[in-house]
Amino acid sequence: MSLFHRAGYVVGVLITLLALSHDCQARVHSHGRFVRIKGTRFVLHRSYFVFNGFNSYWMMHVAADPSERYKVSKTFREAAAAGLSVCRTWAFSDGGDRALQISPGVHDERVFQALDFVISKARQHWIRLILSFVNNYKDFGDCPQYVEWARNAGVNNVNGEDDFYTNPTVKKYYKNHVKKVITQMNTITRIAYKDDPMIMAWELMNEPRCQADYSRRMVNGWVQEMASFVKSLDRKHLLEIGMEGFYGDSMPKKKVNNPAGYNQVGTDFITNNLIKEIDFTTIHAYPDI
């Protein structure tokens, strides 16, 4: 996954356990400052913040078993030694094994303490986090799980997975989870997530797609609503969508640049990221290494 702010000035390529970057800058050792945006750059402590980072989605899930927490500690220790300063990981697991959210609005505090542990270890090694709220795919429950919860509760007009973006009950489920995460008090650091500068940014969803509306309007409406909701709870942290980076109908001539088979995914990289509450853009790349 590569990350860059709006015009693409700052670039860092993130993959599962390793990271590559075309630029690097010494990390500013400050727990007390939030990463900000200035023009087309990230800023930390009045200096430009250019980073190498990595993607480790599994951390909370593994840390839910205390006997496996050494894996999280080891990953952060090795990442810091390699000069990595940002990590993207999940702040969700909906239903199933080691679920953070067992059912709508019901969270397992034991698993939340696992996420507390992840954040505390990131802090120990001066690594900032990007925390994602939900997954587009069936892994760890997520969008399909939300829709299934609504259907099982007898909610009307829930017919398919893309009702996640439009059904009022499903959207309420999502907002409740977002609020719970943002307002969570870390049991180790004693800092609420919304007040923790070691969290660099929130991510609305991992790789949103929509088969019910290829025009990108359905996803765009959802992003606008949820981005506004997140910012109503927390204006200290940055916010991004979690998109893969596909061109859409706003630039039809550029759709030929999308990978084969990805011209109709219901998103539009340009339009979706022009929503004013979105602070920076993302592109997910999967290089062969």
Residue frames as qw, qx, qy, qz and C-alpha x, y, z in Angstrom:
[[0.000, 0.891, 0.455, 0.000, 0.00, 0.00, 0.00],
 [0.421, 0.160, -0.043, 0.892, 1.44, 3.38, -0.80],
 [0.170, -0.807, -0.476, 0.305, 0.41, 6.52, 1.00],
 [0.346, 0.110, 0.107, 0.926, 0.58, 10.11, -0.17],
 [0.059, 0.608, 0.452, -0.650, -1.15, 13.39, 0.61],
 [0.432, 0.763, 0.234, -0.419, -3.46, 14.78, -2.10],
 [0.488, 0.792, -0.286, -0.228, -1.03, 15.84, -4.82],
 [0.980, 0.102, -0.089, 0.143, 1.24, 12.93, -4.05],
 [0.161, 0.851, -0.421, 0.271, 4.24, 14.83, -2.69],
 [0.340, -0.512, 0.738, -0.277, 4.97, 12.51, 0.19],
 [0.840, 0.161, -0.425, -0.295, 5.33, 8.87, -0.74],
 [0.291, -0.437, 0.820, -0.227, 5.93, 5.77, 1.36],
 [0.686, 0.093, -0.614, -0.380, 5.42, 2.24, 0.10],
 [0.498, -0.335, 0.642, -0.477, 3.96, -0.08, 2.73],
 [0.693, 0.065, -0.660, -0.281, 3.79, -3.83, 2.44],
 [0.795, -0.449, -0.379, -0.151, 3.04, -6.50, 4.99],
 [0.762, -0.566, -0.077, 0.305, 6.27, -6.58, 6.99],
 [0.570, -0.116, 0.195, 0.790, 8.77, -4.54, 4.96],
 [0.209, 0.911, 0.250, -0.252, 8.75, -1.00, 3.58],
 [0.570, 0.144, 0.280, 0.759, 10.48, 0.84, 0.76],
 [0.057, 0.915, 0.265, -0.300, 10.55, 4.58, 0.25],
 [0.602, 0.584, 0.115, 0.532, 12.02, 6.98, -2.30],
 [0.055, 0.686, -0.224, 0.690, 12.68, 9.57, 0.41],
 [0.673, -0.455, -0.530, 0.241, 13.41, 9.51, 4.10],
 [0.028, -0.723, 0.192, -0.663, 13.84, 11.98, 6.91],
 [0.244, 0.096, -0.786, 0.560, 14.96, 11.63, 10.51],
 [0.405, -0.616, -0.658, -0.157, 12.07, 10.90, 12.83],
 [0.119, -0.554, 0.260, -0.782, 11.15, 13.64, 15.27],
 [0.414, -0.198, -0.840, 0.291, 11.00, 12.04, 18.70],
 [0.249, -0.121, 0.260, -0.925, 7.87, 13.60, 20.16],
 [0.042, -0.349, -0.933, 0.077, 5.03, 11.73, 21.78],
 [0.049, 0.557, 0.505, -0.657, 3.13, 14.96, 22.33],
 [0.227, 0.454, -0.246, -0.825, 2.60, 16.20, 18.79],
 [0.720, 0.414, 0.530, -0.173, 0.06, 15.10, 16.21],
 [0.383, 0.032, 0.605, 0.697, 0.96, 14.62, 12.57],
 [0.295, 0.701, 0.266, -0.592, -0.60, 17.48, 10.60],
 [0.596, 0.498, 0.467, 0.422, -1.03, 18.55, 6.99],
 [0.068, -0.746, 0.063, 0.660, 0.61, 21.66, 5.56],
 [0.385, 0.563, -0.445, -0.580, -0.14, 22.15, 1.89],
 [0.882, 0.226, -0.341, -0.234, 0.79, 18.87, 0.26],
 [0.431, 0.368, -0.739, 0.365, 3.07, 17.63, 3.03],
 [0.726, -0.545, -0.415, 0.056, 2.83, 15.87, 6.35],
 [0.103, 0.680, -0.367, 0.626, 4.21, 17.94, 9.22],
 [0.772, -0.482, -0.391, 0.136, 5.32, 16.88, 12.68],
 [0.570, -0.624, -0.089, 0.527, 6.75, 19.26, 15.27],
 [0.167, 0.903, -0.082, -0.387, 7.04, 22.01, 12.63],
 [0.135, -0.475, 0.751, 0.438, 9.19, 19.77, 10.43],
 [0.705, 0.259, -0.410, -0.516, 8.21, 17.86, 7.33],
 [0.648, -0.232, 0.691, -0.221, 7.36, 14.28, 8.22],
 [0.670, 0.427, -0.506, -0.336, 8.50, 11.84, 5.54],
 [0.644, -0.362, 0.609, -0.289, 8.30, 8.22, 6.55],
 [0.380, 0.165, -0.883, -0.220, 8.96, 4.60, 5.78],
 [0.614, -0.166, 0.418, -0.649, 6.16, 2.36, 6.96],
 [0.140, 0.076, -0.975, -0.152, 4.67, -1.09, 6.94],
 [0.684, -0.171, -0.178, -0.687, 1.31, -2.86, 6.97],
 [0.182, 0.074, -0.951, 0.240, 0.64, -5.46, 9.69],
 [0.542, -0.338, -0.301, -0.708, -3.11, -6.04, 9.83],
 [0.739, -0.194, -0.644, -0.033, -2.84, -8.97, 12.26],
 [0.215, 0.358, -0.582, 0.698, -1.53, -7.28, 15.38],
 [0.524, -0.281, 0.307, -0.743, -4.67, -6.97, 17.52],
 [0.911, -0.002, -0.261, -0.318, -5.80, -10.47, 16.56],
 [0.704, 0.207, -0.583, 0.348, -2.48, -11.96, 17.65],
 [0.061, 0.342, -0.520, 0.781, -2.24, -9.83, 20.79],
 [0.707, -0.342, -0.069, -0.615, -5.65, -11.09, 21.93],
 [0.941, -0.183, -0.258, 0.122, -3.71, -14.18, 23.04],
 [0.316, -0.907, 0.279, -0.005, -1.27, -12.91, 25.70],
 [0.796, -0.283, 0.452, 0.287, 1.10, -15.79, 24.97],
 [0.661, 0.441, 0.381, 0.472, 1.57, -14.45, 21.42],
 [0.004, 0.989, 0.102, -0.103, 2.13, -10.79, 22.25],
 [0.542, -0.519, 0.399, 0.527, 5.87, -11.21, 21.89],
 [0.542, 0.373, 0.561, 0.502, 5.24, -11.31, 18.11],
 [0.092, 0.943, 0.262, 0.181, 3.89, -7.76, 18.22],
 [0.430, -0.840, 0.198, 0.266, 6.79, -6.57, 20.38],
 [0.654, -0.172, 0.522, 0.520, 9.31, -8.22, 18.07],
 [0.448, 0.631, 0.479, 0.414, 7.74, -6.71, 14.94],
 [0.049, -0.992, -0.088, -0.080, 7.81, -3.17, 16.33],
 [0.567, -0.670, 0.329, 0.348, 11.34, -3.62, 17.65],
 [0.623, 0.041, 0.556, 0.548, 12.63, -4.83, 14.28],
 [0.308, 0.803, 0.409, 0.306, 10.64, -2.20, 12.39],
 [0.216, -0.970, 0.046, 0.104, 12.11, 0.60, 14.48],
 [0.615, -0.460, 0.457, 0.449, 15.60, -0.80, 14.00],
 [0.536, 0.310, 0.586, 0.523, 15.02, -0.73, 10.24],
 [0.089, -0.132, 0.082, 0.984, 13.96, 2.92, 10.37],
 [0.185, -0.489, -0.705, -0.479, 10.22, 2.38, 9.92],
 [0.020, -0.040, -0.432, 0.901, 8.07, 4.97, 11.66],
 [0.592, 0.070, 0.044, -0.802, 4.45, 4.33, 10.57],
 [0.063, 0.036, 0.996, 0.044, 2.37, 1.13, 10.81],
 [0.579, -0.057, -0.209, -0.786, -1.10, 0.47, 9.43],
 [0.091, -0.028, -0.980, 0.174, -3.17, -2.10, 11.31],
 [0.373, -0.472, -0.655, -0.457, -6.76, -3.13, 12.00],
 [0.180, -0.072, 0.557, -0.808, -8.97, -1.67, 14.73],
 [0.751, 0.056, -0.028, -0.657, -11.75, -4.10, 13.88],
 [0.149, 0.082, -0.980, -0.100, -12.72, -7.74, 13.98],
 [0.567, -0.031, 0.087, -0.818, -16.44, -8.34, 13.65],
 [0.939, -0.018, 0.073, -0.335, -17.81, -11.69, 14.78],
 [0.848, 0.350, -0.377, 0.128, -15.82, -14.90, 14.63],
 [0.823, -0.196, -0.296, 0.444, -12.58, -15.81, 16.36],
 [0.452, -0.299, -0.186, 0.820, -11.12, -13.22, 18.76],
 [0.112, 0.727, 0.453, 0.504, -13.76, -10.70, 17.68],
 [0.144, 0.034, -0.281, 0.948, -13.42, -7.14, 18.89],
 [0.504, 0.021, 0.066, -0.861, -17.10, -6.50, 18.12],
 [0.242, 0.053, 0.962, -0.115, -19.10, -9.58, 19.07],
 [0.164, 0.658, 0.715, 0.167, -22.42, -8.14, 17.92],
 [0.156, 0.702, 0.187, 0.670, -23.57, -4.62, 17.07],
 [0.254, -0.779, 0.144, -0.555, -22.36, -2.31, 19.82],
 [0.855, -0.492, 0.151, -0.060, -21.08, -5.19, 21.98],
 [0.459, 0.700, -0.515, 0.186, -17.29, -5.26, 22.23],
 [0.905, -0.242, -0.267, 0.224, -14.97, -7.71, 23.93],
 [0.218, -0.947, 0.227, -0.062, -12.88, -5.69, 26.37],
 [0.792, -0.337, 0.419, 0.290, -10.27, -8.45, 26.38],
 [0.666, 0.419, 0.365, 0.498, -9.67, -7.85, 22.67],
 [0.070, 0.964, 0.045, 0.254, -9.75, -4.09, 23.18],
 [0.558, -0.755, 0.311, 0.146, -6.96, -4.58, 25.70],
 [0.787, 0.069, 0.414, 0.453, -5.04, -6.36, 22.94],
 [0.387, 0.764, 0.212, 0.470, -5.39, -3.24, 20.78],
 [0.349, -0.929, 0.110, -0.053, -4.33, -1.18, 23.81],
 [0.768, -0.395, 0.364, 0.349, -1.21, -3.32, 23.94],
 [0.657, 0.442, 0.344, 0.505, -0.48, -2.78, 20.24],
 [0.096, 0.927, 0.083, 0.353, -0.76, 0.99, 20.66],
 [0.550, -0.805, 0.210, 0.067, 1.42, 0.95, 23.77],
 [0.793, -0.150, 0.388, 0.446, 4.15, -1.02, 21.98],
 [0.483, 0.677, 0.262, 0.490, 4.02, 1.32, 18.99],
 [0.201, -0.961, 0.042, -0.186, 4.48, 4.21, 21.42],
 [0.748, -0.551, 0.274, 0.251, 7.45, 2.47, 23.04],
 [0.676, 0.004, 0.457, 0.578, 9.20, 2.27, 19.68],
 [0.034, 0.564, -0.092, -0.820, 8.16, 5.72, 18.38],
 [0.078, 0.141, 0.811, 0.562, 6.03, 4.24, 15.60],
 [0.407, 0.207, 0.181, -0.871, 2.84, 6.02, 14.62],
 [0.317, 0.220, 0.923, 0.003, -0.27, 4.08, 13.67],
 [0.430, 0.043, -0.340, -0.835, -2.95, 4.23, 11.00],
 [0.288, 0.109, 0.886, -0.347, -6.00, 2.41, 12.39],
 [0.304, -0.082, -0.639, -0.701, -8.69, 1.05, 10.06],
 [0.498, -0.066, 0.417, -0.758, -12.33, 0.79, 11.20],
 [0.813, 0.226, 0.425, -0.327, -13.73, -1.94, 8.92],
 [0.290, -0.226, 0.792, 0.487, -12.91, -4.30, 6.06],
 [0.562, 0.309, -0.265, -0.720, -14.65, -4.47, 2.69],
 [0.544, 0.194, -0.788, -0.213, -14.06, -8.21, 2.54],
 [0.823, -0.386, -0.299, -0.289, -15.33, -11.18, 4.54],
 [0.634, 0.104, -0.548, 0.536, -12.08, -11.57, 6.38],
 [0.166, -0.100, -0.550, 0.812, -12.63, -10.66, 10.03],
 [0.132, 0.612, 0.712, -0.318, -16.40, -10.32, 9.40],
 [0.158, -0.261, 0.181, 0.935, -16.71, -6.72, 8.47],
 [0.368, 0.134, -0.206, -0.897, -19.07, -5.27, 5.80],
 [0.546, -0.119, -0.737, -0.380, -20.81, -8.59, 5.09],
 [0.332, -0.243, -0.798, 0.440, -21.04, -9.21, 8.84],
 [0.133, 0.190, 0.262, -0.937, -22.72, -5.84, 9.44],
 [0.513, 0.040, -0.414, -0.751, -25.31, -6.61, 6.78],
 [0.528, -0.143, -0.836, -0.047, -25.88, -10.09, 8.21],
 [0.134, -0.205, -0.657, 0.713, -26.39, -8.63, 11.69],
 [0.338, 0.162, 0.035, -0.927, -29.06, -6.28, 10.33],
 [0.574, 0.005, -0.636, -0.516, -30.76, -9.06, 8.39],
 [0.443, -0.158, -0.852, 0.229, -30.80, -11.34, 11.44],
 [0.000, -0.228, -0.505, 0.832, -32.31, -8.50, 13.48],
 [0.264, 0.623, 0.735, -0.039, -35.23, -8.35, 11.05],
 [0.004, 0.583, -0.083, -0.809, -34.26, -5.04, 9.47],
 [0.654, 0.625, 0.411, -0.119, -36.24, -4.41, 6.28],
 [0.533, 0.844, -0.068, 0.006, -34.71, -3.81, 2.85],
 [0.294, -0.681, 0.652, 0.160, -31.38, -5.46, 3.53],
 [0.905, 0.370, 0.061, -0.200, -30.73, -7.47, 0.40],
 [0.849, 0.367, -0.144, 0.353, -27.02, -7.48, -0.30],
 [0.685, -0.276, -0.174, 0.651, -23.58, -6.54, 0.95],
 [0.268, 0.297, 0.125, 0.908, -23.65, -3.10, -0.65],
 [0.380, -0.779, -0.392, -0.309, -26.56, -2.14, 1.61],
 [0.636, -0.357, -0.269, 0.628, -23.71, -1.44, 4.03],
 [0.285, 0.085, 0.104, 0.949, -23.40, 1.96, 2.34],
 [0.237, -0.336, -0.317, -0.855, -27.06, 2.99, 2.45],
 [0.560, -0.511, -0.636, -0.143, -29.11, 1.15, 5.08],
 [0.227, -0.767, 0.180, -0.572, -29.68, 3.42, 8.13],
 [0.857, -0.492, 0.100, -0.116, -29.44, 0.59, 10.65],
 [0.897, 0.114, -0.024, 0.427, -26.20, -0.75, 9.20],
 [0.320, 0.652, -0.140, 0.673, -24.72, 2.73, 9.09],
 [0.510, -0.737, 0.146, -0.420, -25.68, 3.19, 12.73],
 [0.956, -0.242, 0.019, 0.163, -23.88, -0.05, 13.61],
 [0.699, 0.373, -0.071, 0.606, -20.76, 1.26, 11.92],
 [0.022, -0.755, 0.125, -0.643, -20.95, 4.65, 13.61],
 [0.748, -0.627, 0.070, -0.205, -21.33, 3.01, 17.00],
 [0.920, -0.068, 0.004, 0.387, -18.15, 1.01, 16.42],
 [0.447, 0.576, -0.060, 0.682, -16.25, 4.06, 15.20],
 [0.317, -0.785, 0.101, -0.523, -17.30, 6.04, 18.27],
 [0.888, -0.458, 0.035, 0.016, -16.32, 3.20, 20.59],
 [0.823, 0.151, -0.027, 0.547, -12.84, 2.99, 19.07],
 [0.253, 0.664, -0.052, 0.701, -12.19, 6.73, 18.98],
 [0.415, -0.716, 0.147, -0.542, -13.32, 7.26, 22.58],
 [0.914, -0.190, -0.333, 0.132, -11.65, 4.13, 23.97],
 [0.302, -0.856, 0.389, -0.155, -9.45, 4.73, 27.01],
 [0.674, 0.383, -0.613, 0.151, -6.21, 2.80, 26.68],
 [0.811, -0.568, -0.098, -0.098, -5.90, 0.63, 29.79],
 [0.832, -0.072, -0.077, 0.545, -2.08, 0.63, 29.54],
 [0.371, 0.287, 0.008, 0.883, -1.15, 4.20, 28.57],
 [0.083, -0.642, -0.571, 0.505, -4.25, 5.76, 30.20],
 [0.072, 0.346, -0.239, -0.904, -4.65, 7.95, 27.11],
 [0.647, 0.512, 0.441, -0.352, -7.92, 7.99, 25.16],
 [0.646, 0.235, 0.533, 0.493, -7.39, 7.00, 21.54],
 [0.265, 0.873, 0.319, 0.257, -8.75, 10.35, 20.38],
 [0.222, -0.959, 0.173, 0.016, -6.07, 12.12, 22.42],
 [0.790, -0.326, 0.393, 0.338, -3.13, 9.88, 21.49],
 [0.279, 0.822, -0.311, -0.388, -0.66, 11.53, 19.08],
 [0.285, -0.344, 0.858, 0.253, 0.96, 8.16, 18.34],
 [0.523, 0.510, 0.682, 0.033, -2.13, 7.42, 16.27],
 [0.187, -0.178, 0.370, 0.892, -1.35, 9.20, 13.02],
 [0.408, 0.084, -0.338, -0.844, -4.67, 8.67, 11.26],
 [0.621, 0.188, 0.660, -0.379, -7.98, 6.85, 11.07],
 [0.106, 0.122, -0.769, -0.618, -9.01, 4.86, 8.00],
 [0.648, 0.050, 0.104, -0.753, -12.71, 4.56, 7.12],
 [0.939, 0.120, 0.247, -0.206, -12.44, 1.16, 5.42],
 [0.393, -0.384, 0.724, 0.417, -9.92, -1.21, 3.93],
 [0.065, -0.074, 0.767, 0.634, -10.45, -1.09, 0.16],
 [0.487, 0.431, 0.469, -0.597, -14.07, 0.02, -0.30],
 [0.032, 0.008, -0.764, -0.645, -15.80, -1.28, -3.43],
 [0.490, 0.331, 0.467, -0.657, -19.41, -1.28, -4.56],
 [0.174, 0.093, 0.866, 0.459, -21.02, -3.53, -7.17],
 [0.167, 0.671, 0.697, -0.189, -24.48, -1.98, -6.76],
 [0.205, 0.960, 0.130, -0.141, -23.44, 1.41, -8.15],
 [0.770, 0.111, 0.165, 0.606, -20.49, 1.73, -10.51],
 [0.208, 0.858, 0.151, 0.445, -20.93, 5.49, -10.73],
 [0.461, 0.100, -0.488, 0.734, -19.10, 5.97, -7.36],
 [0.290, -0.541, -0.044, -0.788, -22.03, 8.06, -6.03],
 [0.805, -0.478, -0.308, -0.169, -23.06, 5.46, -3.42],
 [0.762, -0.150, -0.285, 0.562, -19.56, 5.16, -1.99],
 [0.228, 0.390, -0.061, 0.890, -19.09, 8.92, -2.23],
 [0.483, -0.617, -0.161, -0.600, -22.22, 9.57, -0.17],
 [0.860, -0.416, -0.272, 0.111, -21.09, 7.08, 2.45],
 [0.634, 0.083, -0.207, 0.741, -17.60, 8.57, 2.65],
 [0.033, -0.535, -0.010, -0.844, -19.02, 12.06, 3.05],
 [0.669, -0.599, -0.186, -0.399, -21.34, 10.99, 5.87],
 [0.887, -0.335, -0.205, 0.244, -18.78, 8.92, 7.74],
 [0.533, 0.263, -0.159, 0.788, -15.91, 11.36, 7.30],
 [0.216, -0.613, -0.005, -0.760, -18.08, 14.11, 8.76],
 [0.806, -0.526, -0.193, -0.190, -19.03, 11.81, 11.62],
 [0.819, -0.087, -0.238, 0.515, -15.42, 10.94, 12.45],
 [0.301, 0.373, -0.115, 0.870, -14.39, 14.60, 12.40],
 [0.461, -0.659, -0.128, -0.580, -17.30, 15.45, 14.72],
 [0.871, -0.468, -0.137, 0.057, -15.73, 13.11, 17.27],
 [0.710, -0.426, 0.213, 0.519, -12.06, 13.82, 16.67],
 [0.436, 0.898, -0.002, 0.062, -10.44, 16.73, 14.85],
 [0.392, -0.768, 0.472, 0.184, -6.95, 16.04, 16.17],
 [0.604, -0.158, 0.724, 0.294, -6.18, 13.08, 13.93],
 [0.238, 0.347, -0.563, -0.711, -5.86, 12.81, 10.17],
 [0.712, 0.255, 0.558, -0.340, -8.43, 10.82, 8.19],
 [0.189, 0.350, -0.706, -0.586, -8.19, 8.81, 4.98],
 [0.799, 0.096, -0.096, -0.586, -10.58, 6.51, 3.15],
 [0.623, -0.252, 0.741, 0.004, -8.50, 3.38, 2.55],
 [0.755, 0.578, 0.059, -0.303, -8.98, 3.31, -1.23],
 [0.842, -0.012, 0.401, 0.362, -6.96, 1.30, -3.71],
 [0.174, -0.559, 0.293, 0.756, -6.51, 4.16, -6.20],
 [0.411, 0.344, 0.748, 0.391, -8.66, 3.30, -9.23],
 [0.111, 0.106, -0.206, -0.967, -9.70, 5.99, -11.69],
 [0.293, 0.480, 0.789, -0.249, -13.45, 6.39, -12.14],
 [0.348, 0.708, 0.560, 0.254, -16.00, 8.30, -14.19],
 [0.105, -0.929, -0.043, 0.352, -14.62, 11.72, -13.23],
 [0.012, 0.697, -0.577, -0.426, -11.62, 10.98, -15.50],
 [0.912, 0.232, 0.265, -0.210, -12.90, 8.40, -18.01],
 [0.632, 0.687, -0.358, 0.031, -9.85, 8.66, -20.30],
 [0.018, -0.616, 0.731, -0.292, -7.59, 7.61, -17.45],
 [0.851, -0.170, 0.342, -0.362, -9.61, 4.49, -16.66],
 [0.864, 0.415, -0.285, 0.016, -7.48, 2.67, -19.22],
 [0.216, 0.608, -0.641, 0.415, -4.64, 3.01, -16.70],
 [0.721, -0.368, 0.393, -0.436, -6.49, 0.88, -14.16],
 [0.212, -0.270, 0.934, 0.094, -5.29, -2.73, -13.89],
 [0.406, -0.042, -0.731, -0.546, -7.20, -5.15, -16.11],
 [0.448, -0.398, -0.799, -0.046, -10.58, -6.04, -14.61],
 [0.310, -0.464, -0.511, 0.654, -10.71, -3.06, -12.23],
 [0.016, 0.214, 0.265, 0.940, -12.63, -0.46, -14.24],
 [0.532, -0.470, -0.339, -0.618, -15.93, -1.17, -12.47],
 [0.463, -0.127, -0.744, 0.464, -15.41, -1.24, -8.71],
 [0.288, -0.800, -0.508, -0.139, -17.78, 1.57, -7.73],
 [0.448, -0.712, -0.084, 0.534, -15.12, 4.01, -6.56],
 [0.465, 0.796, 0.067, 0.382, -13.48, 7.08, -8.05],
 [0.681, -0.180, -0.237, 0.669, -10.06, 7.95, -6.67],
 [0.188, 0.284, 0.045, 0.939, -10.32, 11.62, -7.63],
 [0.402, -0.553, -0.276, -0.675, -13.88, 12.44, -6.61],
 [0.755, -0.497, -0.425, 0.043, -13.91, 10.38, -3.41],
 [0.648, -0.228, -0.246, 0.684, -10.74, 12.05, -2.13],
 [0.107, 0.436, 0.104, 0.887, -11.95, 15.59, -2.85],
 [0.522, -0.717, -0.434, -0.155, -14.27, 15.39, 0.17],
 [0.065, 0.805, -0.285, 0.517, -12.97, 18.13, 2.44],
 [0.708, -0.602, 0.281, -0.240, -12.85, 15.99, 5.58],
 [0.965, 0.069, 0.057, 0.247, -10.40, 13.59, 3.92],
 [0.291, -0.879, 0.264, 0.271, -6.84, 14.65, 4.72],
 [0.026, -0.569, 0.728, 0.381, -4.75, 12.44, 2.46],
 [0.831, 0.293, -0.230, -0.413, -5.11, 9.81, -0.20],
 [0.582, -0.364, 0.726, 0.036, -4.01, 6.19, -0.40],
 [0.707, 0.422, -0.454, -0.339, -3.05, 3.78, -3.14],
 [0.795, -0.305, 0.517, -0.086, -2.70, 0.05, -2.48],
 [0.551, 0.613, -0.533, -0.190, 0.03, -1.59, -4.53],
 [0.898, -0.258, 0.352, -0.055, 1.08, -5.23, -4.42],
 [0.351, 0.735, -0.554, -0.172, 4.54, -5.45, -5.99],
 [0.983, 0.034, -0.165, 0.076, 6.24, -8.74, -6.74],
 [0.065, -0.829, 0.522, -0.190, 9.32, -8.93, -4.53]]
